[in-house]
Amino acid sequence: MVIKKENHRFVIIIPKETFDKFKILAEKEKRSASNLAAKMIEDYVKNNDKM
């Protein structure tokens, strides 16, 4: 997979149990876990950006 220059990748460490539950939530929304996490982060930043 190629990451475009305007995107950035980072790694988080979470408990396996949490990730397994998160994956199930993502599947319910027909998303991958990484796609759901990216959307959640984008939404959080958008809703809390005070610049």
WOGIJO-V509032 format. One record per pair of residues at least 24 apart in sequence whose C-alpha atoms are under 8 Angstrom apart, sorted by the first residue. I is the first residue (numbers start at 1). J is the second residue. D is the distance in Angstrom with one decimal. If there is no record, write none. Layout:
# WOGIJO-V509032
<<I & J & D> <I & J & D>>
This chain:
# WOGIJO-V509032
none
